[in-house]
């Protein structure tokens, strides 16, 4: 238990390093491109355009409760893209930074946090797009909508726990990153981002409780797109935090125990 607490203290003690490496990650990500950081805006907009024409124009899909489909869809896509792209980046964070890992004094546990921090910038840009859409569709501003930050904390907690575990295992089993891409594609369609949860037969609604991203996606929508913010169900909140905290503890434990072997394996 003391070792576990010490692990989090070490992470907290390297805050300045995390921010510095996160800025470097953003610079490297867009280095040499003409568009620069504009690509952080262009990527999600392109995804939205494709899904809009396929589902809203082609299949004439409608959002629930008379909410425009494009607004309903984008509000679910915003947290998913942050979760998906950050988790994929974290999984490769150790193997792609071998030059840092081999330095015995370098705290490798901060690398997943670096990608969480750098991922917040594209997420903020996409949130600005969503806010512009809320204004366009005349969704009234309410002070309670700021509590969407709670769901951002939920996402960060979940992705960090999963990320620590997968990043550590990826050092020993390089197939994990390849398999994770397929898993995330499946997870996307299992989460009601494009389709309405009401379409799911009631006997399968238990799946939502065990899909933590359903809680996050539904929370973003509940806080932002309805005339009156909708609060999460208490039982769903308990389910989510049980799952998220289990992954956080498990991920930190796996990472801490495998960390001494990283330099030898890489």
PLY file of the C-alpha trace (Angstrom):
ply
format ascii 1.0
element vertex 266
property float x
property float y
property float z
element edge 265
property int vertex1
property int vertex2
end_header
0.00 0.00 0.00
2.84 2.38 0.84
4.50 1.61 -2.48
1.22 2.35 -4.25
0.88 5.73 -2.52
4.50 6.52 -3.27
3.83 5.81 -6.95
1.17 8.53 -7.10
3.33 10.92 -5.11
6.11 10.53 -7.66
3.67 11.28 -10.45
2.40 14.37 -8.65
5.95 15.54 -7.99
6.75 15.73 -11.71
3.99 18.12 -12.75
6.33 20.57 -14.46
7.96 17.77 -16.45
4.56 16.48 -17.57
3.53 19.89 -18.91
6.89 20.40 -20.65
6.74 17.00 -22.35
3.09 17.56 -23.30
4.03 20.78 -25.10
6.86 18.95 -26.85
4.43 16.22 -27.90
2.11 18.79 -29.46
4.98 20.45 -31.33
6.27 17.12 -32.63
2.78 16.01 -33.66
2.35 18.90 -36.07
6.00 19.63 -36.89
6.72 20.03 -40.59
3.05 20.39 -41.59
1.71 23.44 -43.36
-1.54 23.37 -41.41
0.09 22.97 -38.02
-2.42 22.83 -35.18
-5.26 23.35 -37.67
-5.12 19.60 -38.26
-6.46 19.16 -34.72
-9.55 20.98 -36.00
-9.71 19.44 -39.48
-9.61 15.80 -38.33
-12.79 15.81 -36.19
-14.63 18.04 -38.66
-13.90 15.54 -41.45
-15.22 12.68 -39.30
-18.37 14.64 -38.48
-18.95 15.45 -42.16
-18.67 11.79 -43.22
-21.01 10.49 -40.52
-23.46 13.33 -41.11
-23.88 12.56 -44.81
-24.05 8.81 -44.22
-26.54 8.81 -41.36
-28.39 12.14 -41.41
-28.58 12.54 -45.21
-28.37 8.94 -46.38
-30.29 7.10 -43.64
-32.24 10.18 -42.45
-31.34 9.44 -38.83
-32.92 11.58 -36.13
-31.66 12.40 -32.66
-33.85 11.54 -29.65
-36.16 14.13 -28.01
-36.25 16.26 -31.19
-32.54 17.04 -30.89
-30.86 17.54 -34.30
-28.94 14.40 -35.19
-25.72 16.27 -35.99
-25.71 17.96 -32.57
-26.54 14.73 -30.76
-23.84 12.84 -32.66
-21.08 15.43 -32.25
-21.72 15.70 -28.51
-21.12 11.96 -28.21
-18.12 12.00 -30.53
-16.25 14.72 -28.60
-15.45 12.60 -25.50
-14.98 9.45 -27.58
-12.26 10.96 -29.78
-10.38 12.18 -26.71
-10.64 8.75 -25.08
-9.76 6.80 -28.24
-6.81 8.86 -29.44
-5.34 9.32 -25.97
-5.53 5.62 -25.10
-3.87 4.62 -28.39
-1.08 7.17 -27.79
-0.56 6.08 -24.18
-0.29 2.41 -25.15
2.77 3.20 -27.28
4.19 5.79 -24.88
6.87 3.53 -23.38
8.01 1.72 -26.52
8.17 4.96 -28.52
10.33 6.71 -25.91
13.05 4.10 -25.45
15.71 6.83 -25.23
13.99 8.19 -22.11
13.09 4.84 -20.59
16.72 3.68 -20.63
17.71 6.62 -18.46
17.60 5.14 -14.98
16.57 8.44 -13.37
13.66 9.11 -15.72
10.17 8.59 -14.19
8.48 6.54 -16.92
5.17 6.63 -15.08
4.66 10.23 -16.23
4.62 9.33 -19.94
0.94 8.25 -19.99
0.04 11.49 -18.19
1.93 13.43 -20.86
-0.43 12.11 -23.53
-3.49 12.77 -21.38
-2.34 16.39 -20.97
-1.47 16.92 -24.63
-4.77 15.31 -25.67
-6.67 17.99 -23.77
-5.71 20.61 -26.36
-7.40 18.94 -29.38
-10.28 18.10 -27.07
-10.66 21.77 -26.14
-10.60 22.74 -29.83
-13.34 20.23 -30.61
-15.33 21.52 -27.63
-15.19 25.01 -29.15
-16.69 23.56 -32.34
-19.43 21.95 -30.25
-20.11 25.21 -28.40
-20.46 27.01 -31.75
-22.99 24.35 -32.79
-24.92 24.84 -29.55
-25.15 28.56 -30.30
-26.21 27.85 -33.90
-28.99 25.52 -32.76
-30.07 28.06 -30.14
-29.41 25.86 -27.11
-29.71 28.13 -24.09
-26.71 28.66 -21.85
-27.08 27.50 -18.26
-24.39 27.67 -15.60
-24.92 23.97 -14.81
-23.49 23.05 -18.21
-20.01 23.83 -16.91
-20.31 20.62 -14.90
-19.47 18.78 -18.11
-15.93 19.10 -16.72
-16.90 16.35 -14.28
-17.27 13.96 -17.20
-13.90 15.06 -18.54
-12.41 14.03 -15.18
-14.23 10.70 -15.51
-12.69 10.15 -18.94
-9.19 11.08 -17.76
-9.44 8.68 -14.83
-10.58 5.80 -17.04
-8.06 6.39 -19.81
-5.18 6.79 -17.36
-5.91 3.52 -15.58
-6.27 1.60 -18.84
-3.28 3.42 -20.29
-0.88 2.57 -17.47
-1.78 -1.10 -17.75
-1.64 -1.33 -21.56
1.55 0.75 -21.85
3.33 -1.57 -19.43
2.09 -4.74 -21.14
2.90 -3.35 -24.60
6.61 -3.43 -23.70
6.44 -7.23 -23.44
3.64 -8.00 -25.91
3.85 -5.76 -28.97
0.63 -7.21 -30.38
-1.39 -5.23 -27.85
-1.27 -1.98 -29.81
-2.42 -3.77 -32.97
-5.24 -5.56 -31.19
-6.28 -2.38 -29.38
-7.12 -0.67 -32.68
-9.64 -3.41 -33.45
-10.99 -3.37 -29.90
-11.53 0.40 -30.04
-13.40 0.12 -33.33
-15.70 -2.49 -31.78
-16.05 -0.41 -28.61
-17.08 2.60 -30.71
-20.04 0.74 -32.18
-20.98 -0.76 -28.83
-21.24 2.76 -27.41
-24.36 4.73 -28.44
-22.54 7.47 -30.29
-24.19 7.06 -33.69
-27.26 5.06 -32.66
-29.97 5.79 -30.11
-29.79 3.68 -26.90
-33.58 3.32 -27.10
-33.04 0.97 -30.04
-31.43 -1.58 -27.74
-33.88 -4.22 -26.40
-34.44 -3.85 -22.67
-32.95 -7.24 -21.87
-29.58 -5.95 -23.12
-29.57 -2.63 -21.26
-27.22 -4.14 -18.68
-24.50 -3.69 -21.30
-24.69 0.08 -20.76
-23.82 -0.27 -17.08
-20.66 -2.21 -17.92
-19.63 0.12 -20.72
-18.02 3.06 -18.89
-17.92 5.17 -22.04
-21.71 5.05 -22.25
-21.80 6.88 -18.92
-19.39 9.55 -20.23
-21.07 10.00 -23.62
-24.52 10.16 -22.06
-23.18 12.62 -19.49
-21.80 15.02 -22.12
-25.15 14.96 -23.90
-27.14 15.35 -20.71
-25.17 18.42 -19.68
-24.96 20.16 -23.05
-27.65 19.54 -25.67
-30.95 19.50 -23.79
-32.86 22.57 -22.68
-32.61 21.34 -19.09
-29.35 19.59 -18.05
-29.92 15.93 -17.23
-28.10 14.44 -14.26
-26.80 10.87 -14.26
-28.53 8.08 -12.42
-26.96 7.34 -9.03
-26.56 3.63 -9.74
-24.87 4.38 -13.07
-22.47 6.75 -11.31
-21.57 4.08 -8.74
-21.05 1.49 -11.51
-18.81 3.84 -13.47
-16.57 4.80 -10.57
-16.24 1.21 -9.43
-15.01 0.25 -12.91
-12.81 3.35 -13.36
-11.14 3.06 -9.96
-10.52 -0.67 -10.41
-8.73 0.06 -13.68
-6.83 2.96 -12.11
-5.55 0.84 -9.22
-4.89 -2.17 -11.45
-3.13 -0.08 -14.08
-0.91 1.69 -11.55
-0.05 -1.62 -9.87
0.84 -3.39 -13.13
2.93 -0.44 -14.29
4.77 -0.12 -10.99
5.66 -3.83 -10.88
6.79 -4.09 -14.51
8.62 -0.77 -14.64
12.04 -2.13 -13.45
12.18 -4.43 -16.48
11.34 -1.85 -19.17
14.93 -0.82 -19.95
16.10 -4.44 -20.30
13.27 -5.49 -22.61
13.32 -2.38 -24.83
0 1
1 2
2 3
3 4
4 5
5 6
6 7
7 8
8 9
9 10
10 11
11 12
12 13
13 14
14 15
15 16
16 17
17 18
18 19
19 20
20 21
21 22
22 23
23 24
24 25
25 26
26 27
27 28
28 29
29 30
30 31
31 32
32 33
33 34
34 35
35 36
36 37
37 38
38 39
39 40
40 41
41 42
42 43
43 44
44 45
45 46
46 47
47 48
48 49
49 50
50 51
51 52
52 53
53 54
54 55
55 56
56 57
57 58
58 59
59 60
60 61
61 62
62 63
63 64
64 65
65 66
66 67
67 68
68 69
69 70
70 71
71 72
72 73
73 74
74 75
75 76
76 77
77 78
78 79
79 80
80 81
81 82
82 83
83 84
84 85
85 86
86 87
87 88
88 89
89 90
90 91
91 92
92 93
93 94
94 95
95 96
96 97
97 98
98 99
99 100
100 101
101 102
102 103
103 104
104 105
105 106
106 107
107 108
108 109
109 110
110 111
111 112
112 113
113 114
114 115
115 116
116 117
117 118
118 119
119 120
120 121
121 122
122 123
123 124
124 125
125 126
126 127
127 128
128 129
129 130
130 131
131 132
132 133
133 134
134 135
135 136
136 137
137 138
138 139
139 140
140 141
141 142
142 143
143 144
144 145
145 146
146 147
147 148
148 149
149 150
150 151
151 152
152 153
153 154
154 155
155 156
156 157
157 158
158 159
159 160
160 161
161 162
162 163
163 164
164 165
165 166
166 167
167 168
168 169
169 170
170 171
171 172
172 173
173 174
174 175
175 176
176 177
177 178
178 179
179 180
180 181
181 182
182 183
183 184
184 185
185 186
186 187
187 188
188 189
189 190
190 191
191 192
192 193
193 194
194 195
195 196
196 197
197 198
198 199
199 200
200 201
201 202
202 203
203 204
204 205
205 206
206 207
207 208
208 209
209 210
210 211
211 212
212 213
213 214
214 215
215 216
216 217
217 218
218 219
219 220
220 221
221 222
222 223
223 224
224 225
225 226
226 227
227 228
228 229
229 230
230 231
231 232
232 233
233 234
234 235
235 236
236 237
237 238
238 239
239 240
240 241
241 242
242 243
243 244
244 245
245 246
246 247
247 248
248 249
249 250
250 251
251 252
252 253
253 254
254 255
255 256
256 257
257 258
258 259
259 260
260 261
261 262
262 263
263 264
264 265
